Amino acid sequence: MKSFAKWTGIVVLFLISVGMLTLPLCDLWFAKSRDFEYRTYVLCSGFVLLLFAMIQTKINRTWGKWTLAACSTAFLTIGVFLYNNLLHYLFLKPIFFGTDYSYLAELKHDINYTEGLGVFRYVLYAAAIMVICSIILIVHKLIITGKISKCIWRMRMRVLLHRVKREGKVPASYVVLDAPSGYGKTFYVKRICELIPTNEVKAMSSEEFMDSFHSFIRQGNYYSGDYPMEEVFKDIKVIVIEDIDIFLAGRVATQEEVAHILLGAIENGVSVVVTVQQRHRISSGKWTA
């Protein structure tokens, strides 16, 4: 469905671009209008740049991407040069009716144009298109390498740390630090623990938590308190469990029970902070509550 909508949008944009390009052939008013001319350039340039952005994702080689950028820039610059002179020709043709004035003569005149800064107009246009292509390539590379998402995630964590520091507690009863390995989850978990009084926070690895879980079941005191494993949460206000998805992946029944344990702790005033590498691995039942 998304693919259909995408290609429908591209086709519509293409048809609009073609329509605007051909309007001056039907009505000379459009050939005289500078506003129409500039809007046509912007629309058509945007369409070609959109195609460039899509096609470059299919090219693996860096030199191939930059070759495509250079070709796109050349195509647009030549297209603007030809179309600009076509508009001039259509506008001036009635005035020079009966003379040897031709489209080729208009092209030669434009090539030999040397007045003011206008001589650089095509060079400046080509430079602008190349800069935009470069930005597209750089942003795409940052996205596929995860640098942008990592930067955004770390900004969110700084906001969270600021709130913890200001309020002296975790600002929500249930916080999930969801990010791949290498994003800095352990660092931010330590910072959260440092900002909360030591006697109010407990940090556990997923292995330690699951060992306690199995131990309580084996000893028969799983339900010894008001809620499961109450002893683990006794006298604390925050519990931090790192990489909990490692031991819960693919274990639906265990996920349900751990969710029940954590909900019991939350209902009794304990804030729960967990880190996960792949959140979709623990998406069953009560866990999503």
Secondary structure per residue as TSV (DSSP state, phi and psi in degrees):
chain	resnum	aa	ss	phi	psi
A	1	M	-	360.0	-44.4
A	2	K	H	-63.0	-40.4
A	3	S	H	-63.6	-41.1
A	4	F	H	-62.7	-44.8
A	5	A	H	-64.0	-39.5
A	6	K	H	-62.7	-49.1
A	7	W	H	-71.1	-30.1
A	8	T	H	-64.3	-43.0
A	9	G	H	-62.3	-40.5
A	10	I	H	-65.0	-43.4
A	11	V	H	-63.3	-43.3
A	12	V	H	-61.9	-44.9
A	13	L	H	-63.1	-38.8
A	14	F	H	-63.0	-45.3
A	15	L	H	-64.8	-39.0
A	16	I	H	-64.9	-42.4
A	17	S	H	-61.1	-46.5
A	18	V	H	-62.5	-41.4
A	19	G	H	-60.8	-44.0
A	20	M	H	-67.5	-35.0
A	21	L	H	-66.9	-32.0
A	22	T	H	-93.2	-13.0
A	23	L	H	-56.1	-42.1
A	24	P	H	-60.5	-23.3
A	25	L	H	-72.6	-22.1
A	26	C	H	-96.6	-31.6
A	27	D	-	-143.3	121.2
A	28	L	H	-66.0	-17.8
A	29	W	H	-57.1	-39.1
A	30	F	H	-68.6	-30.7
A	31	A	H	-69.6	-26.1
A	32	K	H	-85.9	-23.4
A	33	S	-	-81.0	117.5
A	34	R	H	-68.4	-39.7
A	35	D	H	-59.3	-44.5
A	36	F	H	-62.5	-41.1
A	37	E	H	-61.0	-47.8
A	38	Y	H	-65.8	-40.2
A	39	R	H	-64.8	-36.4
A	40	T	H	-63.7	-44.1
A	41	Y	H	-60.9	-44.4
A	42	V	H	-63.4	-46.6
A	43	L	H	-63.6	-48.3
A	44	C	H	-67.5	-38.1
A	45	S	H	-63.5	-42.1
A	46	G	H	-62.5	-38.9
A	47	F	H	-64.9	-46.8
A	48	V	H	-65.0	-39.1
A	49	L	H	-67.0	-34.2
A	50	L	H	-63.5	-45.3
A	51	L	H	-61.9	-40.7
A	52	F	H	-59.7	-45.7
A	53	A	H	-61.3	-35.9
A	54	M	H	-75.2	-44.5
A	55	I	H	-68.8	-38.1
A	56	Q	H	-64.9	-21.8
A	57	T	T	-69.3	-20.2
A	58	K	T	-89.6	-6.8
A	59	I	-	-101.0	126.7
A	60	N	-	-88.0	-36.9
A	61	R	-	-74.5	135.7
A	62	T	H	-63.6	-43.0
A	63	W	H	-63.5	-31.2
A	64	G	H	-67.0	-39.1
A	65	K	H	-64.4	-44.7
A	66	W	H	-71.4	-30.7
A	67	T	H	-65.2	-42.2
A	68	L	H	-62.3	-39.6
A	69	A	H	-62.5	-43.9
A	70	A	H	-65.3	-40.9
A	71	C	H	-66.5	-40.4
A	72	S	H	-63.6	-41.5
A	73	T	H	-63.2	-45.4
A	74	A	H	-63.9	-42.1
A	75	F	H	-61.1	-46.3
A	76	L	H	-68.2	-42.2
A	77	T	H	-63.5	-45.6
A	78	I	H	-63.9	-40.0
A	79	G	H	-62.4	-43.1
A	80	V	H	-64.5	-41.2
A	81	F	H	-59.9	-48.1
A	82	L	H	-68.0	-43.1
A	83	Y	H	-71.1	-38.5
A	84	N	H	-58.7	-44.3
A	85	N	H	-74.3	-26.9
A	86	L	H	-64.8	-42.6
A	87	L	H	-62.3	-43.5
A	88	H	H	-60.7	-42.5
A	89	Y	H	-64.0	-44.6
A	90	L	H	-63.8	-36.2
A	91	F	H	-72.6	-39.5
A	92	L	H	-89.9	-16.6
A	93	K	T	-56.1	-45.9
A	94	P	T	-63.0	-32.0
A	95	I	T	-69.2	-38.9
A	96	F	T	-97.8	25.4
A	97	F	T	-59.3	133.5
A	98	G	T	91.3	-1.7
A	99	T	S	-105.2	-178.6
A	100	D	S	-89.3	19.6
A	101	Y	-	-63.3	132.7
A	102	S	-	-142.8	169.1
A	103	Y	H	-62.5	-38.6
A	104	L	H	-62.5	-38.5
A	105	A	H	-64.2	-37.8
A	106	E	H	-65.7	-39.6
A	107	L	H	-62.9	-44.8
A	108	K	H	-63.1	-39.3
A	109	H	H	-63.6	-41.0
A	110	D	H	-67.6	-39.0
A	111	I	H	-62.7	-36.6
A	112	N	T	-89.6	6.6
A	113	Y	-	-66.1	128.5
A	114	T	-	-135.1	18.1
A	115	E	S	-94.4	121.6
A	116	G	G	61.1	-157.4
A	117	L	G	-73.5	-12.8
A	118	G	G	-60.4	-20.8
A	119	V	G	-64.2	-22.3
A	120	F	G	-97.5	6.4
A	121	R	H	-61.9	-39.9
A	122	Y	H	-73.6	-35.0
A	123	V	H	-64.9	-43.9
A	124	L	H	-65.5	-39.3
A	125	Y	H	-63.0	-46.0
A	126	A	H	-62.2	-40.3
A	127	A	H	-64.2	-40.8
A	128	A	H	-63.9	-43.2
A	129	I	H	-64.2	-41.4
A	130	M	H	-65.5	-37.2
A	131	V	H	-64.0	-43.9
A	132	I	H	-63.2	-42.6
A	133	C	H	-60.9	-40.5
A	134	S	H	-63.6	-42.6
A	135	I	H	-62.3	-42.3
A	136	I	H	-60.0	-44.7
A	137	L	H	-65.2	-42.7
A	138	I	H	-66.9	-45.9
A	139	V	H	-62.8	-41.9
A	140	H	H	-61.6	-40.6
A	141	K	H	-64.9	-40.6
A	142	L	H	-64.8	-36.2
A	143	I	H	-68.5	-48.3
A	144	I	H	-70.6	-24.0
A	145	T	T	-87.6	-4.0
A	146	G	T	80.8	6.0
A	147	K	H	-69.2	-36.9
A	148	I	H	-68.6	-47.1
A	149	S	H	-63.6	-36.1
A	150	K	H	-65.3	-41.9
A	151	C	H	-63.3	-44.2
A	152	I	H	-64.2	-42.4
A	153	W	H	-61.8	-43.5
A	154	R	H	-67.3	-32.9
A	155	M	H	-64.3	-41.0
A	156	R	H	-62.7	-38.9
A	157	M	H	-66.9	-36.2
A	158	R	H	-64.6	-38.1
A	159	V	H	-63.6	-42.9
A	160	L	H	-62.0	-45.0
A	161	L	H	-61.6	-39.4
A	162	H	H	-61.7	-41.5
A	163	R	H	-68.3	-40.0
A	164	V	H	-62.8	-43.3
A	165	K	H	-64.4	-40.1
A	166	R	H	-73.0	-40.4
A	167	E	H	-94.7	-16.3
A	168	G	S	73.8	15.7
A	169	K	S	-158.5	167.9
A	170	V	-	-72.2	128.7
A	171	P	S	-72.7	2.6
A	172	A	S	-147.0	158.4
A	173	S	S	-76.4	-21.0
A	174	Y	E	-143.2	116.5
A	175	V	E	-125.5	128.7
A	176	V	E	-113.4	119.5
A	177	L	E	-95.3	96.8
A	178	D	E	-103.8	109.8
A	179	A	-	-164.8	151.4
A	180	P	-	-65.8	168.3
A	181	S	T	-61.7	138.2
A	182	G	T	100.1	-5.1
A	183	Y	S	-80.4	-20.0
A	184	G	-	105.2	26.1
A	185	K	H	-60.3	-44.4
A	186	T	H	-61.6	-41.4
A	187	F	H	-60.0	-46.8
A	188	Y	H	-71.5	-31.5
A	189	V	H	-63.0	-44.2
A	190	K	H	-61.8	-40.5
A	191	R	H	-64.5	-39.9
A	192	I	H	-61.8	-44.3
A	193	C	H	-63.8	-35.0
A	194	E	H	-69.3	-27.6
A	195	L	H	-87.5	-6.5
A	196	I	S	-111.3	138.2
A	197	P	-	-48.3	134.8
A	198	T	G	-54.1	-39.1
A	199	N	G	-76.8	-3.1
A	200	E	G	-107.7	-5.5
A	201	V	E	-128.0	144.2
A	202	K	E	-131.6	127.4
A	203	A	E	-109.8	132.3
A	204	M	E	-136.3	147.2
A	205	S	E	-80.6	164.3
A	206	S	H	-61.6	-34.1
A	207	E	H	-65.6	-43.0
A	208	E	H	-64.4	-40.8
A	209	F	H	-65.6	-43.9
A	210	M	H	-68.9	-32.9
A	211	D	H	-62.1	-42.5
A	212	S	H	-65.0	-40.5
A	213	F	H	-58.8	-49.2
A	214	H	H	-68.1	-36.6
A	215	S	H	-64.1	-43.7
A	216	F	H	-63.5	-37.1
A	217	I	H	-68.5	-44.4
A	218	R	H	-65.1	-36.5
A	219	Q	H	-80.4	-9.7
A	220	G	T	78.3	12.3
A	221	N	-	-113.1	30.3
A	222	Y	T	-60.8	-40.1
A	223	Y	T	-108.9	36.1
A	224	S	S	-72.7	-19.1
A	225	G	S	-111.9	-157.6
A	226	D	S	-72.7	-22.1
A	227	Y	S	-150.0	162.0
A	228	P	T	-55.5	135.5
A	229	M	T	57.3	35.7
A	230	E	G	-57.3	-31.8
A	231	E	G	-59.9	-34.2
A	232	V	G	-65.1	-32.6
A	233	F	G	-100.1	6.7
A	234	K	T	-65.3	132.5
A	235	D	T	64.8	19.9
A	236	I	-	-123.0	160.0
A	237	K	S	-112.2	-17.5
A	238	V	E	-139.8	133.3
A	239	I	E	-121.7	134.9
A	240	V	E	-116.9	126.3
A	241	I	E	-123.6	120.2
A	242	E	E	-91.6	140.3
A	243	D	S	48.4	48.7
A	244	I	T	-66.8	-21.5
A	245	D	H	-70.8	-19.0
A	246	I	H	-59.3	-42.9
A	247	F	H	-92.2	-11.2
A	248	L	H	-100.3	-12.4
A	249	A	T	-58.8	123.7
A	250	G	T	78.8	1.6
A	251	R	-	-112.1	82.5
A	252	V	H	-60.8	-46.1
A	253	A	H	-62.3	-42.1
A	254	T	H	-66.0	-39.2
A	255	Q	H	-59.4	-43.4
A	256	E	H	-61.4	-43.6
A	257	E	H	-71.0	-41.2
A	258	V	H	-64.7	-39.2
A	259	A	H	-61.2	-40.0
A	260	H	H	-63.1	-40.9
A	261	I	H	-62.7	-48.9
A	262	L	H	-67.2	-37.1
A	263	L	H	-64.2	-37.0
A	264	G	H	-62.8	-41.4
A	265	A	H	-65.6	-42.6
A	266	I	H	-61.6	-43.0
A	267	E	H	-65.5	-18.6
A	268	N	T	-106.0	23.8
A	269	G	T	88.7	11.9
A	270	V	-	-99.5	127.4
A	271	S	E	-83.1	136.4
A	272	V	E	-111.8	125.5
A	273	V	E	-120.0	121.2
A	274	V	E	-125.4	147.4
A	275	T	E	-111.0	141.5
A	276	V	E	-137.9	149.7
A	277	Q	S	-91.9	-36.3
A	278	Q	-	-138.0	98.3
A	279	R	G	-62.3	-32.3
A	280	H	G	-63.4	-16.1
A	281	R	G	-75.9	-12.6
A	282	I	G	-128.6	53.6
A	283	S	-	-109.8	19.0
A	284	S	S	-99.3	152.4
A	285	G	G	53.1	-134.3
A	286	K	G	-66.2	-17.5
A	287	W	G	-59.7	-30.3
A	288	T	G	-83.6	-3.2
A	289	A	-	-67.1	360.0
